[in-house]
Amino acid sequence: MVPLHPEFVIGKDKRKKAVLLPFSEWEKVLDELEELEDIRAFDAAKSSAEESIPFNQAVREIRDNYDA
C-alpha cells in the first residue's frame, strides 16, 4: 500500500469535496492502479476458455499480419 498524505477540500456544506495529494504520491497511486489492471487482465486471461499460444508464436503472427 502506498502511504498517502491527503489534504481535503471542504465545501460550504462542510463536506469533503476533493482530495489533494503530493504529485509524487499521485504517481505512485497511478503505478499501483496500472499494476492492478495488469493483474486483473492476467487473471481474466488465465480463466478464459480460449486456447493459449506461446509468446514467440504470438509475436510472429502479429508481425506477419502487420506486414501484410
The 8 nearest C-alpha neighbors of each residue, nearest first, counted from 0:
[[1, 2, 31, 3, 28, 27, 32, 24],
 [0, 2, 3, 27, 28, 24, 31, 25],
 [3, 1, 0, 4, 24, 27, 28, 5],
 [4, 2, 5, 1, 24, 20, 21, 25],
 [3, 5, 20, 6, 2, 21, 24, 19],
 [6, 4, 20, 19, 3, 18, 7, 21],
 [5, 7, 19, 18, 20, 4, 8, 17],
 [6, 8, 18, 17, 19, 9, 15, 5],
 [7, 9, 17, 16, 15, 18, 10, 6],
 [8, 10, 15, 14, 16, 13, 7, 11],
 [11, 9, 13, 12, 14, 16, 15, 8],
 [12, 10, 13, 9, 14, 15, 16, 8],
 [11, 13, 10, 14, 9, 15, 16, 8],
 [14, 12, 10, 11, 9, 15, 16, 8],
 [15, 13, 9, 12, 10, 16, 11, 8],
 [14, 16, 9, 8, 17, 7, 10, 13],
 [17, 15, 8, 9, 10, 14, 18, 7],
 [18, 16, 8, 7, 15, 19, 9, 6],
 [17, 19, 7, 6, 8, 5, 20, 16],
 [18, 20, 6, 5, 7, 17, 21, 8],
 [21, 19, 5, 22, 25, 24, 4, 6],
 [20, 22, 24, 23, 25, 19, 4, 5],
 [21, 23, 25, 24, 20, 26, 27, 19],
 [24, 22, 26, 25, 21, 27, 20, 28],
 [23, 25, 27, 26, 22, 21, 28, 20],
 [26, 24, 22, 28, 27, 23, 20, 29],
 [25, 27, 29, 23, 24, 28, 30, 22],
 [28, 26, 30, 24, 25, 29, 31, 23],
 [29, 27, 25, 31, 26, 30, 32, 24],
 [28, 30, 32, 26, 27, 31, 33, 25],
 [31, 29, 27, 33, 28, 32, 34, 26],
 [30, 32, 34, 28, 29, 33, 35, 27],
 [33, 31, 35, 29, 34, 30, 36, 28],
 [34, 32, 36, 30, 35, 31, 29, 37],
 [33, 35, 37, 31, 36, 32, 38, 30],
 [34, 36, 32, 38, 37, 33, 31, 39],
 [35, 37, 33, 39, 34, 38, 32, 40],
 [38, 36, 34, 40, 35, 39, 41, 33],
 [39, 37, 35, 41, 36, 40, 42, 34],
 [38, 40, 42, 36, 41, 37, 43, 35],
 [41, 39, 43, 37, 38, 42, 44, 36],
 [42, 40, 38, 44, 39, 43, 37, 45],
 [41, 43, 39, 45, 44, 40, 38, 46],
 [44, 42, 40, 46, 41, 45, 39, 47],
 [43, 45, 41, 47, 42, 46, 40, 49],
 [44, 46, 42, 43, 47, 41, 48, 40],
 [47, 45, 43, 44, 42, 48, 41, 49],
 [48, 46, 44, 49, 45, 43, 50, 42],
 [47, 49, 50, 46, 45, 44, 51, 43],
 [50, 48, 47, 51, 44, 46, 45, 52],
 [49, 51, 48, 52, 47, 44, 45, 53],
 [50, 52, 49, 53, 44, 48, 45, 54],
 [51, 53, 54, 57, 56, 50, 55, 49],
 [52, 54, 56, 55, 57, 51, 58, 59],
 [53, 55, 57, 56, 58, 52, 59, 51],
 [56, 54, 58, 57, 53, 59, 52, 60],
 [55, 57, 59, 53, 54, 58, 60, 52],
 [56, 58, 54, 60, 59, 55, 61, 53],
 [59, 57, 61, 55, 56, 60, 62, 54],
 [58, 60, 56, 62, 57, 61, 63, 55],
 [61, 59, 63, 57, 62, 58, 64, 56],
 [60, 62, 58, 64, 63, 59, 65, 57],
 [61, 63, 65, 59, 60, 64, 58, 66],
 [64, 62, 60, 66, 61, 65, 59, 67],
 [63, 65, 67, 61, 62, 66, 60, 59],
 [66, 64, 62, 63, 67, 61, 60, 59],
 [65, 67, 63, 64, 62, 61, 60, 59],
 [66, 64, 65, 63, 62, 61, 60, 59]]
